[in-house]
């Protein structure tokens, strides 16, 4: 019973980042929100590597610029494509860079799933194909790490 609980927790830890990234992916791809341009006005250092950034969002449809919260990985003076949340309080990066940045957390979760089949096979006592499970685990984990690195580079560029 303990092994089943451990596998379920492992699945939860790896799948929840994918669930939590859905809204950011919807914003980055333009499925929700208002497209426009974000100009980052200021970023306040909160300590411990945390920042609070503010900006002005100008909609593509026109209208007056409005103050919004900007992504904490922004820098003052940045001007970039963004998507305004339906609530109108935050602008998220849009386009290719926004999608790659939004995929960072799901990539970590995907990479974490790499060795789960091997662990299940080991606990089940299966001797056949464990080597293939290890090779597959390394490949999946490497793909997850690569996706995470690409997303982080996209977020901070």
Secondary structure, DSSP 8 states (H G I E B T S, - for coil): -HHHHHHHHHHHHHHHHHHHTHHHHHHHHTSSSEEEEEEEEEEEEEETTEEEEEEEEEETT----EEEEE-TT--TT-EEEEEE-TTSSBEEE-HHHHHHHHHHHHHHHHHHTTTHHHHHHHHHT--TTHHHHHHHHHHHHHHHHHHHHHHHHHHT-
